[in-house]
Structure formats: structure tokens, C-alpha cells
Amino acid sequence: MYSELETLKLAVVDDELGIRLGVSSILADMTMDIPDVGCRIRLQVSSWADGESFVGSLDSNVPQIVLLDSKLPGIGGMEILEGTLSKRPDVVTIMITAYATLESAVRATKLGAYDFLAKPFTPEELRVTVRKAIHHHVLAAQARRLMEEKRTVRFQFISVLAHELKSPINAVDGYLDLIRNRMLGDELASYDGMIERSSLRIAGMRKLINDLLDLTRIESGQRIRNPEPLVLEDLARAALEGQENAAREQGIRIDLTAEPGLSIHADRMEMEMIFNNLVSNAVKYNRPGGTVQVTLSRREDQVEVQVTDTGWGMSAEETARLFSDFVRIKNEHTRDIPGSGLGLSLVKKLSSLYGGSVEVESEPGVGSCFRVRLPFQLSSAGIGGAVLKETDHG
Amino acid sequence: MSDTTVLLVDDDTDFLVQGRLQLEQLGCRVIQAGSRREAVAILETTRPDAAVIDLMMEDPDAGFTLAYQIKSRYPEVPVIMTTAVTQATGLSFEKVHGQEWIRADVILSKPVRAAQLKAELERLLGHVL
């Protein structure tokens, strides 16, 4: 478990030789296991007799932990804490004070010291304090790393979002420019196609913004959820009706097979999002004259919503990234199909929010089958509060 | 009508429509592709006089890969890369340029105007369209 042995640098700054030698020998062969992170720490101790030489050493060698005497002959410990070390929030400082007065402790803490140690201290007091500091350092470093990762993910999300938002604006802008320059002559009717495309791009952008707002609300937990008993077949029928026109235009038949009496305790809007996204995808990415089969069934303590289409299908590589934000499978069949790239990402987030799951099976040239599984009927005690909240952060 | 053939690559149909109109207005013959993969297939049999390609297609950097593929096969064919994302993402092309394999001749921000496209093509081809 503790496969990683990490060496942390600890500096002791004190004008008393006894303290420097004592600290060095007590801490020299100390190791510490940090179970939360799964690493083992050992210390490399350096010692400094005055503040000036310690501050000078920081240019080339920064320790993670400093044991700093508050009263030094030249520049004092408090001054170092207030000056040089205040610019290094990653260094954990333990102040060594001659008298453990409340004022000096308060002052040191205000200046950013993590802890303090009153002279004279026993080896055990030293070890306990240093152990606390090591623990603090490791957890803080891990928190910084996670924050950095989060920032990177967020940056990638914003980059793609910027692209997805700018594309429709640029497309409409491009058409306006062509129309302005009478690229197709003076007859207004010649531009009908461009105007129609512009409207479609604007509609697509509106959909993207709405999906994005839904996604943000769900992720932040800001959406007020009103769980109620919902009949699954009703939800499916409503989604089917919503897609009737689009299906008719393409000559696509939609069939619904539902086991009777299936219901779920959930927020209506969120369930509608799941059904609408699955059914509209099955219609959008189908072939002209194809079929969509919606099947509702019970699987032990879960309900399964299965939506099968006879579309162009996807490769394994494509299905693997399908549920991520902004992923749209682009090829000659799907190029002109509008979509925000957030629909399935929403379906996945909502399903897991309810303790369910979503999976896809697809065969290129044959079609795709999406399966969402949700808990059959939660007891009313598990609704709304604890259960949903817990999975929310999971 | 000039005998200049331009390969136009974009995964967005609207940019293909607009780019084709703009290029045809300049008298160019346009071969279009909707993805990097399609473009590579076309390059197997056709040597265009210039290429106008989008950056973000199947992958966020599909355009860079395609530019590399065009240049390794036809080093003298000028490549104009178009993108909507430069400023918004702070994507630094200088830095990416540092890696030797990216060889677009010029990067234009979308929307690309007809006059801009004409000027860049004439400059890179070394003749008036």
C-alpha cells in the first residue's frame, strides 16, 4: 500500500546548537505513513544557526517544513515568517518559542505559522508536532494537485464550449456577409437557403445554451428536485409524441412495448430529459424509413428503458467516448444533424444521480441500442434528501 | 476561370457551403471534404494547388494532423488553416509551432471573409486569382 517513499525536506533554524543537533538526530530516521494518500514519508533534515543563512538558502533549496526559532540573533523568526515565508504558502512553518505565551502563538498563527512548539520540548512533543505538519503538508499538496486537475478539465470544457458557441455565430455571420455582398445576385429568393440555415444554427445555439444550463444546474446541485411517482409508460409516450413530426418526415416508425405497472419515484423534468434525449437521438440518427423500438421492462429492483434504432451505428472507439461532454460522432451521415453534444452527457449524469446507469451497444451499419437502468421504486424515506445527495457527489 | 484547385475541408456544412461560394467566386475549382479522413482519401489521388482546412474536426487538432499529412505528401502546396477558437482558448500557435510538425502557412480566424481568403491565396500561390 505504501509503495511510494517520499522524502520531505525539513529545515531547523535555531541559534542553539543543542536544539539543532537534538532535532536532527530525533527526526533523522523518522518515517511516517499517510494512509489517506498511500505514501510513506521520510525526512531529510538541514539546520541553520541564523535567519540570514536560512533565507539565503531558499533561493536554491526550499524545504517543505521549517522549524523556526522566533528569537534569532539577527533577523528574527517572526520577521522571516512575515517576509520571505509569507510568499511561500506551500511551506509549513512550526514556530519554536521560548515562552508559550498566548500572544506569540496568536501572532505566529496570524502570520501563517501552522503550529508552534514551546521550549523546552521533549522528543515526543517534537515528533507529534512534526507528524501533524507532515500530514498537513501532504494533504495540502494533494488538494493543490486536485485543484490543478480540476482547472485543467474546466479549461478544456470552456475551450470546447467556446468553439461550439462560436461556430453557429460564425456560420450565421458568414451567411450575412454573403447576402450583404449579393453573392447570388439581387433576387432575394436566391438567399432562402442561407436564411433557413441561419435560423437552424441559431435554434441549435439556443438548444446548446439550454442544455448547458440544465447540465450546470444538475452538476451544481442547484436544481430544486421534486420527486413524485411517475408512470414510466406515460413518460415514454410523451417523448414519442414529441418526436412524431420528425419521425414522420423521415418515414421512421416508433414502437413502444411496456411492461404494465412500471413506475419510478423521480423528478419529472429530469426523467423527461432522459426520455427525450434517447428518443430524439434514435430518430435523428436513424435512416429514412427506419424504426425505433422503445422497451420498458423490470430488471430485479431496477427499471430498464431500452431504445433501439436502425441507424448508422458506431464503432467501439466512438461508443467509448459517447457520454462525454460535447462529443458528437461526426461522419458523412451525421454531419448535418444538429445537436449540442451534451444530450447523452446529461443522460449519463442524471442516471447516476438516481443510482442508475446507462450503456450502449452499437454495430456500424446496423444500429444502436441504449439502455438506461433506474431504481424501480425508492422508498419515500430515500427520496429527495440523503440518497440523491449522496450519489450527487459520488 | 482560373485553373486553381483548392481542397476545402470542414466538418461544418455551412462553412463548406460558404467557403465553396467564396472560392468559386474567385474562379477556383473546389474539392470539398467533411473530415480529415475524407480529405486524406482525396489526397491519395489528387494534388490540390492549395488547401483551406478547419482546425477542430473529428479531434480538436485534426487540422494540425491534416496539415502535416498534406505537407509531407505535397510540401509545396500552401495550407490555410481556419479556426474559431484562437483567442477564446488562448491556444498559442507560436508554442505549437515550436513543435516542428505543424506546418500550416497561415492561420485565419473564422469567419473568413472573401477578400481575406483571396489575398492570402494570391500571396501563397504567387499569382493573381
Contacts between the chains, C-beta under 8 A, distances in Angstrom:
chain1	res1	chain2	res2	distance
A	155	B	89	7.9
A	158	B	89	7.6
A	159	B	60	7.8
A	159	B	85	6.6
A	159	B	88	7.2
A	159	B	89	4.1
A	159	B	91	7.4
A	160	B	60	7.3
A	162	B	84	7.8
A	162	B	85	6.0
A	162	B	88	3.6
A	162	B	89	6.0
A	163	B	56	5.5
A	163	B	84	5.7
A	163	B	85	4.9
A	163	B	88	7.5
A	163	B	89	7.8
A	166	B	84	4.1
A	166	B	85	7.0
A	166	B	88	6.7
A	166	B	110	7.3
A	167	B	12	6.0
A	167	B	84	5.7
A	167	B	110	7.9
A	170	B	15	7.6
A	170	B	84	5.5
A	170	B	110	4.4
A	170	B	111	4.5
A	171	B	12	6.6
A	171	B	14	3.9
A	171	B	15	6.6
A	171	B	18	7.6
A	171	B	111	8.0
A	173	B	111	4.6
A	174	B	14	6.8
A	174	B	15	6.9
A	174	B	18	4.3
A	174	B	110	7.8
A	174	B	111	4.6
A	174	B	112	7.8
A	175	B	14	7.2
A	175	B	18	6.8
A	177	B	111	6.7
A	177	B	113	6.4
A	177	B	114	7.6
A	178	B	18	6.2
A	178	B	21	6.1
A	178	B	22	7.8
A	181	B	114	7.0
A	183	B	21	5.7
A	183	B	25	6.6
A	184	B	21	7.9
A	194	B	17	8.0
A	197	B	14	5.7
A	197	B	17	7.4
A	201	B	14	6.6
A	330	B	11	5.2
A	330	B	34	7.7
A	330	B	35	6.5
A	330	B	57	7.1
A	330	B	58	5.9
A	331	B	35	6.9
A	332	B	34	6.2
A	332	B	35	7.9
A	332	B	38	7.4
A	335	B	11	6.6
A	335	B	13	5.8
A	335	B	34	5.3
A	336	B	13	5.3
